[in-house]
Amino acid sequence: MKIRIILAVVFLAAAALLTGMKSIPTDTEFSCNGLKLGDSYTAMENSFGKPWYSENRRVYGRSVDYYVYHDKTVIGIAKKTGEVVDITVSDRKYFLPQGVKIGATPYKMQSVFGKGEKEFVDGKIYFVYNSQSAPQQRLLLQLDSMEDFLVGVRLTTLPLDDEEADAAMYDDDVDKIDELNNGDIDTSAVTSAKKQDAAAKIRINYEKSW
């Protein structure tokens, strides 16, 4: 029996890798404690208060400043745009639209965001939704492995895997080079090599957005 269970888990994980991650469109607005993706640092402080500390991470080619709170809330703001691109919470005092919070049942989650399909991401189970009005915005609702109640929330516009990162193909180093090329200084002699380095970084020099 144990062998059958192990084989079933392996099969499901392999199937998830082969079929790719699926997200369910929803017209429910994505926000947490009043904070939305695309908001500013000031909006973050208004919703969550001052962070405990911050650290910069490289996420699939994008430079993101992550702000960490004592309750393990983590919010990422893109260094280039100053916009919120990542929100992760696991404290039940924070609410999603229509009162969804940590501990919510699958029925409650699906009554608000629509019927979900379980997806495996880094060994954890989620309902994954995307905004109909802004498909690049995703909501990941992490489910308890045994009883499926809500144990974690993530809102993000960042790639979730290598395939999405390759499709996005953004790199802050390349953008800086383009800005130099738009100026009056002739940088052709030095930017050629830099562009090659930046292109390599897209694939090999990144951190996961998780």
N, C-alpha and C positions, 0 to 999 in steps of 0.2 A: 504493500500500500504506500509506504513512504517513497519507494522508488517511483511509483506512478505520479505521486504529487510533485516530486522534484522534476520529473520529465515534463509535466504539465506546465510548471512555472517556467522552465527553460523554453518550452515551445511558445508560450505567450510572449516572453521577452524577445525571442527571435522574430516573432511575427510583428511586434511593435517596431523593431528596427527595420524590417523589410518594407513595411507599409508606410512608414513615416508618421510624424505626429499629426493628428487631426484636431482641429478646433471647431467648435460649434458657434455659428453666428448668433448674436443676441442683440436686441435693441435696447437692453437695459444699460444705463450709463455706468461706466466704471469709475468708482471713487472709493476711498477709504478714509473714514473720519473727516470727510469733506475735502480731502486732497485728491487731485486728479493727475493723470499723466499729462505732461506738458506744462504743469504749473511751475512756479518759481521757488527759490529758496525761502523767500518771505512767506509764501503760502504754506510751505512745509512747516515753518516755525509757528505759524498761526494755528495749524491743525495738530501738531505734535509737540510743540515747544522746542527748546534748544537741545540739540543733540549732545550726547556724551563725548564722542570724539568722531573724527573723520579720517578716511584713508583713501588714497587714489588707487584705482585698479584699471588695468587694461582689459577691456571686454570685447573680444573679437574685433580689434582694431580701433575701438572707441575708448577715449579717456573718460572715465566716470569717477566722480567724487562720491564716495559712499559715506553717509552719515548714520552713525550707530547710536541707538538709545539703550538705556538700562533695561528696558523690557524686551530686548532683542529685536525691536523694530529696526529695519535697515532700509534706508531710502537712498537711491542713486540719482545724481544729477549730472547730466552730460557737461563736461568741462567746456566744450565748444559753444553750446547753445544756452547753457544755464537753465535747461528745462528738466523737470523730473522725468526719468525714463525707467525707473525701477522702484517698486514698493513691496516690501516683504514684512508681514506681521504674523504673530502667533499668540497674541494676547487677546482674551475674550472681551476686553473693554472697548475694542474698536469695532465699528460697524461698517458693513457694506450696505448698498442700497436695500431698502425695505427690511431692515433689521437683521440681515444675515450676519452672523458672527461665529467665532470659534465655538464648536459644539453643535452647530446646526446639522440637522438631518439631511440625507440625500433628497427627501421630499421637499424640504424648505428650499434648498439650493436650486433644485430644478424648477420649482414653482416660480422662482424669481428670474432665473437666467435661461430656462429652457432645458429640455431633456439632454442630459450629458452622456458621453461615452467615456468609459474609464481608459486613461492613457498612462503608460509607464514612462516616467522621466527620471533618470538616474536612480532606478530601483524603487521609486515611490509612485503611488497611485494618485491620479488627479482627474478632475473634470476640467477640461480646457475650453475656454470660450474666446471668441474674438468679437470686437465691436463691429456692428454692421456699418456704422458711419465712418469708422477709422480702423480698417482690418488689421493694421500693424499693431494695434493695442490688444494685448491678450490678458486674460484673467485665468490664473491657475488656482484651483481649489484643491488643496491636498487632503486626501481622505485617510482616515484611520485604516490600517491594513486589515483589521478584523471586522469592524462594525460600520465602516464607511462614513462616520460623522466627520465634520470639518475640523482639521487640526492645524491648518496653515493656509495663508493667503498670499498670493503674489500677483501684482499688476506690473506689466512690463511692455516696452516696445523693443527690447533687445532680442537678438537671435537666441534661440533656445538650444540649437545644436549646430554641428559643423555645416550641414546642408543649408540651413538658413543663413549662416554667416557667409558662405560662398555666394549665395544669391544676393545678399545685401551689398557685399563688396565695398564697405566703407572703411576708410582708414584716415585718421586725423593727420598722420604724417604727410600723406598725399595731398590733403587739403592745404596744408601749410605751404607745400611746394608750389601748388597752383596759385596761391596768393602771391608768392614771390615772382612767379612768371608773369603775373598781370601788372607788375610794376615796371619802372624804367630801367632797372638794373639788369644787365645781361647775365643770367645765371645758368645758361645752357651747359656750360662746361662742368658745373658741379651738380646740377640737378639730375642729370641722366643717371649717374650712379646712385643717387639718393632714391630715385624712383624705383630702381631695381631692388634696393634694400627694402623699401616700403612695401612693394608688391610681395616680397617674401614674407614680411611680417604678418600679412593678412592671413597666411596659412599656418605659419609655424610659431609665431610669437604672440600668443594670446592667452587670456585666462577665460575659463568658462563663465557665463553670466549667472551662474548658480551660486 
